[in-house]
Amino acid sequence: MTGHIAVVGAGLVGSGWIIVFARAGLSVRVFDESQAIRARLVQELRENLEDLASHGLIDDVQGILDRIDICQSLESAVRGASYVQESVLERVDVKQAVCAALDRLLDERAIVGSSTSGIPASAFTEALTNRERFVVSHPVNPPYLVPVVEVVPAPWTAPETVEATCALMSEVGQVPVRVSREVEGFILNRLQGALLREAWALYEEGYASAEDIDKTVSEGLGLRWSFIGPFETIDLNAPGGVRDYAQRLGPLYLSIARSREDPRAWSDDLIGRVEDERRRAVALSDLPKRRTWRDRRLMALAAHKAAQRKQSST
Amino acid sequence: MTGHIAVVGAGLVGSGWIIVFARAGLSVRVFDESQAIRARLVQELRENLEDLASHGLIDDVQGILDRIDICQSLESAVRGASYVQESVLERVDVKQAVCAALDRLLDERAIVGSSTSGIPASAFTEALTNRERFVVSHPVNPPYLVPVVEVVPAPWTAPETVEATCALMSEVGQVPVRVSREVEGFILNRLQGALLREAWALYEEGYASAEDIDKTVSEGLGLRWSFIGPFETIDLNAPGGVRDYAQRLGPLYLSIARSREDPRAWSDDLIGRVEDERRRAVALSDLPKRRTWRDRRLMALAAHKAAQRKQSST
């Protein structure tokens, strides 16, 4: 790439992206409409980077900060950029306005990836002059610890836009997942939603506590899923691989699926009961502390996975 | 507990259980009908234990082996046992026959936990004299690396049987999950099945490759799920906790669920396409090697999680 990276919108998601790109050695120019966010951003980034350094995930905090410029206008951030990561508020009208502005400022060939977790690019890029260069690049928070990025084209997104975005994501150490076309929830939240749906239903029917349902994942299913996906898991779980597994267990899973033919909304009463159980486990006022704990566990896990990869490549 | 642990059936599942109990300092008496399995069992256990020792998960291999007796009859293994882990072939008639034999041999107060992954205890314990002391204790393979155990009572299982089984599982370092009553697939495989159903459907509809669907889990969802479950994950993912999350995202997930109202069998063609993709990734003849790799990754992850727990408790 010849130009820099622009990050537009520097809330939770955008500031995570800044670390991803700057950590990889790229120059990053940032704009956020909020003067308050711009004012405290460098200090926040420094704290996050020092946390990462203390887990052995990066070494040169100042070097990374030196590659980040906080700009006072959208134009200053975006002019000359090769790639823009749009991370503004998750609302169609806001995305439409920002993307229209980007459309006018973009360099010839620059690409815009949107961090949207739920709005398809077609909902806010249809009218743009350069709409073939807009795509969804959906991260998981925080992206510098969770590498997956879903790359989802609108019907008019050029294949080259998808290619270049995936290449950039790989280059900066993320793991791009190519979604062939738009689908509600993309891949990741559809998979999460499927598991959640069953979890809520089992809870509602009184089969187990939320804590125990959680444990079947955190002390069971989730261990393998932290380094191999669901298809590889079942491929390794039958002597003859995935076909063997599907033939043995397909009927069971079909029967389970048929017991869930009638999707139900999560009722207020149901939500209230899970909320009560969770609040007994962690008080509302302790949630921020617990999120910090989670992020440190993710850091330690990232360091662990990096060490495992290193070991298997030597 | 006053008596020893008996493990009946020493295939893949049973031999994993032997390690769990002996590692925890309990005396284990083992019987398997197969002379060939009995003959090679000690050597296999020694190899597995040495692998665990090399990952820092145990230290005294010989001490553990010294607590294991291989018995030449069912009676010799079971007489005087406080708890019997039944791990014979996953077939109703086989379970029925073995449980009937156990029923005659059991000490007063001894409990039998069945390793069955799919057959409810009610299908093979109804006619037994001591049926209130039979329960399902379903592990994940290998149980000495994946701690979850689903404890599932038949309608006639005594609450004390469930209590004592959960207490024993906790005592030996496993994580018991109490399932209130029988349900097809129990909790763990229902959750896995829900995620698999969506994964197969997305693949069938051409949204992504099996490899990329796998990556959304192994480089995304599965990271958090390796130490917190689905409810805690969403509880931490909205400022106001799980209620806040459910109110924001419930409608999206309901809409996703409604797009999957018609469960489909995995067709031969579909299975064949996933099989083809997996075989390009790992040849059938390389599956055993890949399973060894997976188990070493699970060992390294178990060591990592133990270190994290130690750190947060100091």
Contacts between the chains, C-beta under 8 A, distances in Angstrom:
chain1	res1	chain2	res2	distance
A	118	B	252	6.2
A	140	B	220	5.2
A	140	B	221	7.8
A	145	B	223	7.6
A	146	B	219	7.3
A	146	B	220	5.9
A	146	B	223	5.6
A	146	B	224	7.8
A	147	B	219	4.8
A	147	B	220	7.7
A	148	B	215	6.1
A	148	B	216	5.6
A	148	B	219	4.3
A	148	B	220	3.4
A	150	B	216	7.0
A	175	B	215	5.4
A	175	B	219	4.2
A	177	B	208	6.3
A	177	B	212	4.4
A	177	B	213	7.8
A	177	B	215	5.3
A	177	B	216	5.4
A	178	B	208	6.3
A	178	B	209	7.6
A	178	B	212	5.8
A	179	B	207	5.7
A	179	B	208	5.5
A	179	B	212	7.8
A	180	B	206	5.7
A	180	B	207	5.5
A	180	B	208	6.5
A	181	B	207	7.0
A	183	B	202	7.6
A	183	B	205	8.0
A	183	B	207	5.6
A	184	B	252	7.2
A	184	B	255	6.2
A	184	B	256	5.9
A	184	B	259	6.9
A	185	B	252	6.3
A	185	B	253	7.8
A	185	B	256	5.0
A	187	B	202	6.0
A	187	B	207	6.4
A	187	B	208	5.6
A	187	B	212	7.4
A	187	B	213	6.1
A	187	B	216	4.9
A	188	B	216	4.5
A	188	B	220	5.4
A	188	B	221	6.2
A	189	B	252	7.4
A	189	B	256	7.5
A	190	B	198	5.5
A	190	B	202	6.6
A	190	B	256	5.6
A	191	B	195	5.5
A	191	B	198	5.4
A	191	B	199	6.4
A	191	B	202	7.9
A	191	B	213	7.6
A	191	B	216	6.2
A	191	B	217	6.6
A	191	B	221	6.3
A	192	B	221	5.7
A	192	B	230	7.5
A	193	B	198	7.6
A	193	B	252	7.4
A	193	B	253	4.3
A	193	B	256	4.6
A	193	B	257	6.9
A	194	B	194	4.6
A	194	B	195	5.3
A	194	B	197	6.4
A	194	B	198	3.8
A	194	B	256	7.7
A	194	B	257	7.9
A	194	B	260	7.6
A	195	B	191	5.5
A	195	B	194	5.3
A	195	B	195	4.7
A	195	B	230	5.8
A	196	B	230	5.6
A	196	B	234	7.0
A	196	B	253	6.2
A	197	B	194	6.4
A	197	B	253	6.5
A	197	B	257	5.2
A	198	B	190	5.4
A	198	B	191	5.4
A	198	B	193	7.6
A	198	B	194	3.8
A	199	B	191	6.4
A	199	B	230	5.0
A	199	B	231	6.6
A	202	B	183	7.6
A	202	B	187	6.0
A	202	B	190	6.6
A	202	B	191	7.9
A	203	B	231	8.0
A	205	B	183	8.0
A	206	B	180	5.7
A	207	B	179	5.7
A	207	B	180	5.5
A	207	B	181	7.0
A	207	B	183	5.6
A	207	B	187	6.4
A	208	B	177	6.3
A	208	B	178	6.3
A	208	B	179	5.5
A	208	B	180	6.5
A	208	B	187	5.6
A	209	B	178	7.5
A	210	B	229	8.0
A	210	B	231	4.4
A	211	B	229	8.0
A	211	B	231	7.9
A	212	B	177	4.4
A	212	B	178	5.7
A	212	B	179	7.8
A	212	B	187	7.4
A	213	B	177	7.8
A	213	B	187	6.1
A	213	B	191	7.6
A	213	B	229	6.4
A	213	B	230	7.2
A	213	B	231	6.5
A	214	B	228	6.9
A	214	B	229	2.4
A	214	B	230	6.6
A	214	B	231	5.1
A	214	B	232	5.5
A	215	B	148	6.0
A	215	B	175	5.4
A	215	B	177	5.3
A	215	B	229	6.3
A	216	B	148	5.6
A	216	B	150	7.0
A	216	B	177	5.4
A	216	B	187	4.8
A	216	B	188	4.5
A	216	B	191	6.2
A	216	B	229	7.3
A	217	B	191	6.6
A	217	B	225	5.0
A	217	B	229	4.2
A	217	B	230	5.8
A	218	B	225	6.5
A	218	B	226	6.9
A	218	B	227	5.6
A	218	B	228	5.5
A	218	B	229	4.6
A	218	B	232	7.7
A	219	B	146	7.3
A	219	B	147	4.8
A	219	B	148	4.3
A	219	B	175	4.2
A	220	B	140	5.2
A	220	B	146	5.9
A	220	B	147	7.7
A	220	B	148	3.5
A	220	B	188	5.4
A	221	B	140	7.8
A	221	B	188	6.2
A	221	B	191	6.3
A	221	B	192	5.7
A	221	B	225	7.0
A	222	B	222	5.9
A	222	B	224	7.8
A	222	B	225	3.2
A	222	B	226	4.5
A	222	B	227	7.4
A	222	B	229	7.4
A	223	B	145	7.6
A	223	B	146	5.6
A	223	B	226	5.6
A	223	B	298	6.2
A	223	B	301	5.9
A	223	B	302	7.9
A	224	B	146	7.8
A	224	B	222	7.8
A	224	B	294	7.0
A	224	B	298	7.0
A	225	B	217	5.0
A	225	B	218	6.5
A	225	B	221	7.0
A	225	B	222	3.2
A	225	B	225	5.9
A	225	B	226	7.1
A	226	B	218	6.9
A	226	B	222	4.5
A	226	B	223	5.6
A	226	B	225	7.1
A	226	B	226	3.6
A	226	B	301	6.7
A	227	B	218	5.6
A	227	B	222	7.5
A	227	B	297	5.3
A	227	B	301	7.4
A	228	B	214	6.9
A	228	B	218	5.5
A	228	B	294	6.5
A	228	B	297	8.0
A	229	B	210	8.0
A	229	B	211	8.0
A	229	B	213	6.4
A	229	B	214	2.4
A	229	B	215	6.3
A	229	B	216	7.3
A	229	B	217	4.2
A	229	B	218	4.6
A	229	B	222	7.4
A	230	B	192	7.5
A	230	B	195	5.8
A	230	B	196	5.6
A	230	B	199	5.0
A	230	B	213	7.2
A	230	B	214	6.6
A	230	B	217	5.8
A	231	B	199	6.6
A	231	B	203	8.0
A	231	B	210	4.4
A	231	B	211	7.9
A	231	B	213	6.5
A	231	B	214	5.1
A	231	B	274	6.3
A	231	B	278	6.6
A	232	B	214	5.5
A	232	B	218	7.7
A	232	B	278	7.3
A	232	B	281	7.6
A	232	B	282	8.0
A	234	B	196	7.0
A	235	B	278	4.8
A	235	B	282	7.2
A	235	B	287	7.4
A	236	B	287	6.6
A	236	B	290	6.1
A	236	B	291	5.2
A	236	B	294	5.7
A	239	B	287	7.9
A	240	B	284	7.3
A	241	B	275	6.6
A	241	B	278	6.3
A	241	B	279	7.2
A	241	B	284	5.9
A	241	B	287	5.9
A	242	B	271	7.2
A	242	B	274	5.6
A	242	B	275	5.3
A	242	B	278	5.1
A	243	B	271	5.4
A	243	B	272	7.2
A	243	B	275	4.4
A	246	B	266	5.3
A	246	B	271	4.5
A	246	B	274	7.7
A	247	B	271	7.5
A	250	B	265	6.4
A	250	B	266	5.0
A	250	B	271	7.7
A	251	B	265	7.9
A	252	B	118	6.2
A	252	B	184	7.2
A	252	B	185	6.3
A	252	B	189	7.4
A	252	B	193	7.4
A	253	B	185	7.8
A	253	B	193	4.3
A	253	B	196	6.2
A	253	B	197	6.5
A	253	B	266	7.9
A	254	B	263	6.1
A	254	B	264	7.9
A	254	B	265	5.2
A	254	B	266	7.7
A	255	B	184	6.2
A	256	B	184	5.9
A	256	B	185	5.0
A	256	B	189	7.5
A	256	B	190	5.6
A	256	B	193	4.6
A	256	B	194	7.7
A	257	B	193	6.9
A	257	B	194	7.9
A	257	B	197	5.2
A	257	B	263	3.5
A	258	B	263	5.2
A	259	B	184	6.9
A	260	B	194	7.5
A	260	B	263	7.7
A	261	B	261	6.2
A	261	B	262	7.8
A	261	B	263	6.7
A	262	B	261	7.8
A	263	B	254	6.1
A	263	B	257	3.5
A	263	B	258	5.2
A	263	B	260	7.7
A	263	B	261	6.7
A	264	B	254	7.9
A	265	B	250	6.4
A	265	B	251	7.9
A	265	B	254	5.2
A	266	B	246	5.2
A	266	B	250	5.0
A	266	B	253	7.9
A	266	B	254	7.7
A	271	B	242	7.2
A	271	B	243	5.4
A	271	B	246	4.6
A	271	B	247	7.5
A	271	B	250	7.7
A	272	B	243	7.2
A	274	B	231	6.3
A	274	B	242	5.6
A	274	B	246	7.7
A	275	B	241	6.6
A	275	B	242	5.3
A	275	B	243	4.3
A	278	B	231	6.6
A	278	B	232	7.3
A	278	B	235	4.8
A	278	B	241	6.3
A	278	B	242	5.0
A	279	B	241	7.2
A	281	B	232	7.6
A	282	B	232	8.0
A	282	B	235	7.2
A	284	B	240	7.3
A	284	B	241	5.9
A	287	B	235	7.4
A	287	B	236	6.6
A	287	B	239	7.9
A	287	B	241	5.9
A	290	B	236	6.1
A	291	B	236	5.2
A	293	B	312	7.5
A	294	B	224	7.0
A	294	B	228	6.5
A	294	B	236	5.7
A	297	B	227	5.3
A	297	B	228	7.9
A	297	B	308	6.4
A	298	B	223	6.2
A	298	B	224	7.0
A	300	B	304	7.3
A	300	B	308	5.8
A	301	B	223	5.9
A	301	B	226	6.7
A	301	B	227	7.3
A	301	B	304	7.3
A	302	B	223	8.0
A	304	B	300	7.3
A	304	B	301	7.3
A	304	B	304	4.5
A	308	B	297	6.4
A	308	B	300	5.9
A	312	B	293	7.5
